[in-house]
Amino acid sequence: MSLNWKALAPHRPLDPGEAGYVVSPSGFAERIARLVTTGTSTVLVGGPVGVGKSTELARITALLQGPRAACLVQLDRHENIRRLTADQLLLRLAGQLVEYAIESLRLNVSSSLAEPLLASGVLSPRIAPAIAPGFLAFQSSPEALVNAALEEVTRRSRQGRVTLLIDGLEKMPESTQAHEILAALGGLDESVDLVIVVPWFVAFGSSEDAIRPGALFAPVPAPPVEGPEGRTGRQFLADVLTTRLGLPREVLGAAEKQRLRRRVGTCGPGEPWSSKPRDGAAVCRGHSCN
């Protein structure tokens, strides 16, 4: 049987509903979604590489779809984060909001808002047929466009409140340009909830209030795998392995039994070595074995 080991490659997060996706047992996404719906307007998500930040953000988005107009913006899938500017960030947010409004919320979006975004390359051409004719032209500055997009979704969506979930900025190096990006995010209307995966210098440096004062920092926990309390974490990792490789779960169970058999030692099924050898010979319960 040929296994697709590339399915286990790092930096390839899966979204809820995708083949191979396994829900983390940490409960992190559920806690953050609960905080947002009960009034926490700004959450900064952090954690080491590979801990599951992107996967958790996608899960939070799915959980918020009922009470919020929750728009996931995966910046690093569209932009070179090291070259990202504040203006390009705002344009990308506006483009993703309009796509979300049309494709997920089934809202009609005026061409006067969508056309500048199409021209800027931040709105997919596949959206063009769904754009309604418009007469009022919005100012085409990035700030004006993102504010117009936020206002449209807030006013016309059933939920009446927008949550932006922004992924990819953890790859941003500390620089003047980076601080301009953080300031641009902080300039968004406070009626918009923000859940943002942030770089290390925001989480641990002097920039913790750069986006919004009093923002909550929430590190994504790695599931414990040691000892009795790590049983759930071990099962989670086993499920990730078997699901992504397309293996039946019984495979790991059989492998674990084989490992224990070698570790304990057996002469036959159900006959473990005695822990007290007699006369230098290994002893099984009931008889000696050489």
Legacy VTK file of the C-alpha trace (Angstrom):
# vtk DataFile Version 3.0
C-alpha trace
ASCII
DATASET POLYDATA
POINTS 290 float
0.000 0.000 0.000
1.458 3.357 -1.078
0.984 6.122 1.483
0.801 9.838 0.662
3.299 11.094 3.236
2.975 14.623 1.823
-0.417 14.762 3.534
1.495 15.161 6.813
3.646 18.056 5.565
3.671 21.134 7.852
2.068 24.488 7.004
-0.913 22.867 5.266
-3.840 23.591 7.575
-7.212 22.081 6.761
-10.513 23.877 7.120
-13.527 22.319 8.876
-15.318 20.021 6.442
-12.237 19.239 4.367
-11.199 15.622 3.949
-8.672 14.777 6.644
-9.818 17.461 9.095
-9.892 16.377 12.747
-11.375 18.586 15.486
-8.823 19.446 18.179
-9.756 18.272 21.685
-8.451 21.496 23.259
-11.767 23.361 23.090
-9.815 26.515 22.127
-12.035 27.439 19.177
-15.178 26.985 21.226
-13.815 29.228 24.010
-12.832 32.024 21.631
-16.157 31.890 19.786
-17.940 32.119 23.131
-15.823 35.127 24.165
-16.589 36.969 20.927
-20.323 36.378 21.159
-20.352 37.590 24.770
-18.613 40.887 24.091
-14.849 40.414 23.634
-14.232 42.514 20.522
-10.510 41.888 19.933
-8.655 38.591 20.300
-4.989 38.195 19.363
-4.111 34.560 18.678
-0.551 33.281 19.104
1.464 30.118 19.478
4.458 28.244 18.053
4.707 27.081 14.444
2.615 23.989 13.810
0.434 24.205 16.920
-2.701 24.676 14.805
-3.392 28.428 14.757
-4.779 28.463 11.208
-6.900 25.385 11.802
-8.337 26.855 15.004
-9.108 30.158 13.267
-11.046 28.331 10.561
-12.925 26.430 13.270
-13.757 29.684 15.121
-15.094 31.102 11.845
-17.396 28.120 11.401
-18.663 28.405 14.977
-19.409 32.133 14.610
-21.390 31.891 11.372
-24.727 31.884 13.193
-24.392 34.837 15.580
-21.966 36.868 13.441
-21.197 37.649 9.826
-17.830 35.929 10.240
-15.369 36.517 7.396
-12.117 34.535 7.357
-9.262 36.326 5.573
-6.290 34.036 4.899
-3.816 36.730 3.929
-0.862 34.442 3.290
-2.822 32.624 0.577
-3.112 35.853 -1.402
-0.282 38.151 -0.346
3.466 38.123 0.195
3.352 38.938 3.910
6.909 40.289 3.949
5.971 42.867 1.318
2.472 43.596 2.536
1.598 47.267 3.041
-1.179 48.811 5.098
-3.045 49.919 1.958
-2.831 46.462 0.386
-4.056 44.912 3.641
-7.138 47.150 3.668
-7.848 46.446 -0.006
-7.568 42.707 0.586
-9.914 42.912 3.582
-12.443 44.828 1.477
-12.173 42.300 -1.355
-12.633 39.327 0.950
-15.616 40.987 2.627
-17.332 41.559 -0.712
-16.671 37.958 -1.817
-18.021 36.716 1.510
-21.103 38.936 1.196
-21.898 37.621 -2.283
-20.941 33.952 -1.965
-21.815 33.159 1.652
-24.441 35.716 2.669
-26.056 35.925 -0.802
-26.153 39.717 -0.647
-26.272 41.991 -3.668
-23.231 44.259 -3.725
-23.200 47.435 -5.771
-20.771 47.718 -8.678
-19.700 51.117 -7.335
-18.091 49.232 -4.427
-16.997 46.109 -6.279
-15.473 47.634 -9.426
-12.582 49.440 -7.663
-11.775 46.148 -5.907
-11.846 44.239 -9.194
-9.503 46.836 -10.675
-7.165 46.466 -7.683
-6.962 42.693 -8.153
-8.348 41.820 -4.712
-11.740 40.602 -5.918
-12.020 37.441 -7.986
-13.337 37.953 -11.561
-15.770 35.061 -10.961
-17.710 37.468 -8.729
-18.373 39.934 -11.571
-21.669 38.394 -12.816
-23.162 38.647 -9.318
-22.465 42.365 -8.930
-25.530 44.612 -8.996
-25.490 47.857 -11.009
-24.791 50.901 -8.878
-25.017 54.648 -9.168
-23.158 55.978 -6.134
-19.394 55.701 -6.566
-17.461 55.120 -3.372
-14.185 56.882 -2.781
-11.506 54.509 -3.988
-9.008 54.908 -1.145
-8.295 51.579 0.614
-9.645 52.920 3.906
-12.855 54.156 2.305
-13.388 50.865 0.469
-12.970 48.638 3.508
-15.239 50.905 5.566
-17.862 50.811 2.808
-17.648 47.005 2.641
-17.986 46.702 6.408
-20.948 49.073 6.443
-22.701 47.148 3.644
-22.327 43.765 5.340
-23.249 45.122 8.771
-26.335 46.918 7.495
-27.671 44.233 5.192
-26.703 40.960 6.840
-29.110 39.077 9.092
-26.494 39.004 11.875
-25.965 42.770 11.902
-22.403 42.522 13.215
-19.171 41.592 11.430
-16.280 39.555 12.784
-13.059 39.623 10.768
-10.791 36.637 11.374
-7.360 37.400 9.919
-4.713 34.728 9.372
-1.150 35.004 8.086
0.248 38.053 9.878
2.285 35.824 12.216
4.816 35.641 9.359
5.291 39.417 9.367
8.754 40.610 10.503
8.962 43.544 12.892
9.444 46.760 10.924
8.012 50.231 10.411
5.786 48.757 7.713
4.513 46.126 10.153
3.541 48.774 12.687
1.672 50.669 9.962
-0.295 47.474 9.261
-1.152 47.081 12.941
-2.246 50.722 13.101
-4.463 50.207 10.037
-6.181 47.294 11.785
-6.608 49.425 14.885
-8.264 52.079 12.748
-11.146 49.800 11.765
-14.490 50.685 13.301
-14.855 49.359 16.833
-18.207 47.813 15.944
-16.207 45.163 14.059
-14.891 42.214 16.058
-11.301 41.210 15.278
-9.696 37.800 15.774
-6.133 38.003 14.448
-3.206 35.591 14.391
-0.342 37.906 15.359
3.478 37.787 15.117
5.706 37.235 18.141
6.524 40.915 18.659
2.844 41.711 19.178
2.352 38.812 21.561
5.477 39.368 23.648
6.847 42.797 22.826
5.829 46.395 23.336
3.198 46.232 20.579
0.504 44.364 22.496
-1.815 47.392 22.412
-0.891 48.421 18.868
-4.155 47.154 17.373
-6.650 47.961 20.133
-5.981 48.743 23.793
-7.053 45.949 26.101
-7.065 43.259 23.410
-7.099 39.700 24.738
-4.048 37.575 23.895
-4.981 33.896 23.545
-2.213 31.326 22.895
-3.270 28.136 21.115
-2.418 25.212 23.423
-0.719 22.052 22.237
-2.644 19.002 23.466
-0.807 17.176 26.287
0.394 13.718 25.274
2.278 12.502 28.358
0.791 10.421 31.148
-2.860 9.598 31.818
-3.968 13.188 31.094
-2.424 12.904 27.624
-4.692 10.104 26.453
-7.008 12.469 24.569
-4.058 14.263 22.952
-2.495 10.993 21.848
-5.782 9.884 20.341
-6.071 13.222 18.506
-2.609 12.828 16.956
-3.381 9.229 16.049
-6.615 10.343 14.366
-4.744 13.034 12.403
-2.194 10.451 11.246
-4.673 7.794 10.166
-7.179 10.232 8.642
-4.651 12.096 6.514
-2.920 8.913 5.390
-6.215 7.199 4.681
-5.554 4.346 7.099
-8.111 2.490 9.215
-7.843 3.374 12.906
-7.308 -0.297 13.732
-3.845 -0.123 12.147
-2.416 1.922 15.004
-4.147 -0.257 17.565
-2.498 -3.339 16.115
0.875 -1.561 15.956
0.569 -0.531 19.614
-0.146 -4.114 20.639
2.926 -5.266 18.718
5.048 -2.601 20.405
3.860 -3.610 23.858
4.441 -7.256 23.057
8.044 -6.516 22.126
8.508 -4.261 25.153
7.021 -6.685 27.694
8.123 -9.797 25.825
5.928 -12.793 25.159
6.418 -16.465 24.569
2.949 -16.758 23.196
-0.370 -14.968 23.225
-1.138 -13.671 26.699
2.122 -14.950 28.253
4.201 -11.917 29.349
7.717 -12.243 30.703
8.069 -12.410 34.461
9.791 -9.354 35.920
11.924 -11.627 38.116
14.042 -13.998 35.963
15.037 -17.248 37.636
18.644 -18.473 37.374
19.416 -15.989 34.625
16.706 -17.351 32.360
13.663 -15.447 31.222
10.582 -16.878 32.853
7.032 -16.833 31.564
4.148 -17.321 33.883
3.866 -21.068 34.274
7.064 -22.146 32.514
10.627 -21.114 31.634
11.618 -19.815 28.219
15.139 -19.806 26.712
LINES 1 291
290 0 1 2 3 4 5 6 7 8 9 10 11 12 13 14 15 16 17 18 19 20 21 22 23 24 25 26 27 28 29 30 31 32 33 34 35 36 37 38 39 40 41 42 43 44 45 46 47 48 49 50 51 52 53 54 55 56 57 58 59 60 61 62 63 64 65 66 67 68 69 70 71 72 73 74 75 76 77 78 79 80 81 82 83 84 85 86 87 88 89 90 91 92 93 94 95 96 97 98 99 100 101 102 103 104 105 106 107 108 109 110 111 112 113 114 115 116 117 118 119 120 121 122 123 124 125 126 127 128 129 130 131 132 133 134 135 136 137 138 139 140 141 142 143 144 145 146 147 148 149 150 151 152 153 154 155 156 157 158 159 160 161 162 163 164 165 166 167 168 169 170 171 172 173 174 175 176 177 178 179 180 181 182 183 184 185 186 187 188 189 190 191 192 193 194 195 196 197 198 199 200 201 202 203 204 205 206 207 208 209 210 211 212 213 214 215 216 217 218 219 220 221 222 223 224 225 226 227 228 229 230 231 232 233 234 235 236 237 238 239 240 241 242 243 244 245 246 247 248 249 250 251 252 253 254 255 256 257 258 259 260 261 262 263 264 265 266 267 268 269 270 271 272 273 274 275 276 277 278 279 280 281 282 283 284 285 286 287 288 289
